[in-house]
Amino acid sequence: MFNGRLPIIDQACMNDLMITLQADKPVLIAGPTASGKSALALRIAQAQGGVIINADALQVFDGWRILTARPDDADLAQADHMLYGHVPFDAEYSVGHWLRDMRPWLTGPHRPIIVGGTGLNFNALTQGLADIPATPPDVRHDANTLTLPDLLAGLDPETLSRIDTLNRMRAQRAWEVQQSTGRSLAQWQDSTPPPLLPVTSATCITLTAPKDWLNSRIEQRFDLMLRQGALDEARAMLPHWHPAHLSSKAIGAPELIAHLRGEMSLDAARDAAIIASRQYAKRQRTWFRARHRDWHQLDISRADLSVMVQFQ
């Protein structure tokens, strides 16, 4: 099964930055979609050992394996992978759930190699996460009926300054916290407990690339996904489809479902999915630029990662 990844390109020119990884130190690998994060994680695991642990908010769900670029069977055979596809597609799963699932791997016998594109997960892991109570069902129901502008209108200025206001899921989460607890998300964040894994205790890597280079990769990857069965995957999920499921946020899933329902052509669905993926990558780059200033930055468009990453 296709894993949604493209090969790392051959060396074009030397990058100024070289990282030497210590075998006993945890590694965090972040970056935008289609940037080669999983390929780097697998290379590290093969060279130094360790267990690859998912930090992507959508790869935790069962059902959308191709569209979320979960590791395929060949990769699973080469290294231990954890927290991939372990959550039912129709279940709720928050950053808090992920941290609880993540905690045992930070104290186990194997060095964790934590990889994903969800900045909020890395932020919670390295900076801590407030212990916010679960959202009551009636508040969640009300939130689901509101538009994004309505959700944003109910938030305080400090919370608005901290969230991605174009991301409905993040805006809805902040609105639900405000409504259900009487405290803003910003207030909860300001009383955050210590992090499970501070940046200073790990080797933290953010993969970067110019927009045009990454956009080309995104288009190529989605076409590969289609050739390897993404439409069949969507057809299998069609009877279970519901836009309220968190797993339904998988990029390309709404578009392929719309095609299967006769609402758009396959070409239109393809184009819409590629545009959505590029927009998501833009938001990821913005997030990482603002919050990962103390991480190693590797521009993967400039050199082969085998040159940029060395091992002790």
N, C-alpha and C positions, 0 to 999 in steps of 0.2 A: 504494500500500500504506500502511496506517495506521502512523504512526510511534510510537504509544503515548503521545502527548502531548496535553494539553488546552491551549486558548488561555490566555495570561496574562490575569488578570482586569482589569477596568477599575479606575481609581484609586478607592480608598475613602477614604483619608486620607493625609496626607503622613507618610512615615517620617522620623525624625530624622536618619538617616544617608544621605548622598549620596556616591557614589564618582565620581571623575573618572578615566577611564582614559587612559593615555598609549599612543599607537599603537605605540611601539617596545618596550613592556614586556610580557613574558609574563603571561598571565592564567590563574589556576586557579579553577575553579568546582566546588564540592562541594555536597552536600546530599542529603536523603533522596529516595527514589523518588517520582516524580510531582510534584516541586516546581518543575519548569520550568527545569531546568539547561540542557537542550539548546536551548530557545527563547532563552535569554539568550546562549548561545554563538553561535548563528546571528545574533542581532542585532548582537553585537559584530563578528563577521566581516564582516557586510554594511556596517557603519558605518565600520570602520577597517581592514579587511583582516585577513589571518591565516589559519592553517590550524587547523581544529578537530580535536583529537586525543583519542581515547577513553581514559578512565581507569577504565572500568567493567569489572570482572572477567568479566562474562558477555557483554557486547556484543562481545567479541573473537571469539566463536565463530560459525561458520557454522551455519545450521540453524534457530535460533530467532530470527528477525528481529522478528516482531511481539511476542512475549511479552517479549523483552528491550528493546523500545522503541528498536531501532536506527533511525537516520535513514532516512527513505524516499527514493525517487528524486527527489522535488521538492526536498527539502533538500539532497541531494547535488549537485543542479544549481546551487544558490545559493552554495555555498562548498565549498572543499576539505575533505574529511574523511579522517582516517587512523586506522588500527588498529581498524577496525570490520569484524567478520566475516572476518578474515584468517586465522583459526586453524580447522582442521578440527574438527567437533563432537566427535570421539572422541579428540582429542589432549590431552596434558597441557600446562598453561600456568600458570606461577607468577608471582609478583610480580617475581622476577628476570628471567624472560622479558620481561615488560612493560617493565621498566627498560631492558633491552638494545634493545628495539624503539623505546623512547622517546628514547634518547640522541641519535640523528642529528637529530631534530627540534628539539633544543635549541640546535644550532649552525648550523642551516640558514638560508636567506635570509628565511624567513617567520616572523612572530611566532606562537608557539604559543598556542592557546587550549585548555587542557586541561580536560576536563569529565567528570564521572562521580560515582558514588555509593559507590565502593569506597574507604573510608578508608585501608585498608592501602597501596594504591597511592600515594596522596598522601603518606602518612607516609614511605614509602620514598623517594619523589622529593625531598621537602623536608628529610628528616632523615638519609637514608642507609639502606643495606641491607647487612646482613652477608653475606659471600660463603660461604653455606652449601652444602656439597656436595649433589648430587642424591641423592634417597632411593633406595636399592637396591630392586629389585622385590620381594624376599622380605620386607623390612620393610614396604613398602606393602601387600603381601598380608595380613600379620599385622594391620596397622592396620585394614584394611577389615573384619576379622572382629570387632573389639572394639566394645563399646557406648561411648557417650559417658562414662558414669561410669568405665568401665575406663580410657579414655584419660586422663581427668583425674586418676585415681588415680596414674598414672605420671609426673606432672609435679611439679616443685619449686614451692614457695610463690611464689617471685619470678616465675616464668613464669606461674603461675596469676593473679597480680595484674595481669598485662599483657595477657592475652588475653580475648576474649569467651567465657566458659565455656559459653554457650548455643549457640555456633556450632561445630558438629561439625567443619567443615572446618578452622577455626583450631586447634581442640584436636588434631585428628589431625596436622596439620602439626607442631605443637610436640612431640607424642609421637614422630613419625618422626625429627625432628631429634635428640632425646634418645637414641633407640635406635641410630641409624645413626652418630652422631658421638661419643657419649659425653660431650657437652657440652649443657647446657640451652639452650633458645632464648634465655633471658634473658642467658646468658653470651655467646652469639654477638652479640646485639644490643648488648651493652656494648662490643664491639670493632668497632663499625660504622665504615666509612670515611666521608669527607665526603659530603654530599648532592650530587646532580647539579644541583639547583635550590633553593637556600635560600629560605625565605619572604621574606627581605628583598630578593631579586632579582626578585620577581614581585608582581603584584596578586592577592591571594588572597581569594576570596569564598566564604562559606558561606551558602546559602539556608536560611532557617528558616521555620517556620509553626506555628501552634497545632495540637495533635493532632486536634481535631475537624475543622478545615478541611482538613487533609491527608488524613484518613481518608475524607472525602467525595470528594476528588479521586481517591484510589486506587480507590474503588468505581466511579466514573464511567469511569475509564480502563480498567479491566478489562472493563466492559461494552462499551466501544467496541472493544476488542481482539477480543472475541467476535464483534461484528457485522462486523468487517472481516477475519475469516478465521483467528483464532487456532486454532479447532478443526481447520480444514483443515491448518494448519501442523503441529499435533500428529499428525494422521492421516498426514501425509507422513513424520514422524519415527518413527512407531510401529515400523516394521520395524528401525530402528537403535537403539531405546531401550535404554539400560542405566543403572541408577541410579548406577553408579560413575563415569560420565562427568562431568567437571566442568560441562559444558554442561547436563547434566540438572538442575542446581541452579536453572535459570531458574524464577522464581516463576510458578506456574500450570502448568508442564510436567508434574510428577508427577500433579497433579489431573486434567488433561485426558487424560493417558495412562490413568489409572485409569478414567475415564469410558468411553473408547474400548474398554477391556477388559471393560466391563460390571460394574465393581466399584462404581460409584456413579453416581447420576443427574447430568445436566448441572447442575442447580440446586445439588446438593450440591458438585460440583466447583467451581462458581463461588464459592460461599460459602467453601469451604476455601481457595481461592486468594486471595481478598480478605483473609481473616484472616491468611494467611501473609505477604502483602504488608504489612499493617499492622504485624505483629510485626517484620518486617525493617526497616520505617521507624523503629520505636521504637529498635531497636538502632543504626541509623545516627545518629539524633538524639543518643543517649547518647554514641556515639563522638565525634561532632563537637563536642559541648559540652565534652568532656574534653580534646580535643587541638587544637581550632582556636580557642583563646582569643585568639590573636594574628592571626586572620583577620578581615576585614570580615564583619559579620553583617547580612544583609538579610532582613527579615521580609516575604515576598512576599504575605502575606495582607492587608497594610496599604496597599500602594500599587503602582501599575503600575511595572514595572522601567524603563520609558522615562523615568520621573520620577526614579527612584533612581540610575540609572546615566547619567552624562554622559560626553562624549568631548572630548578635546583634539585 
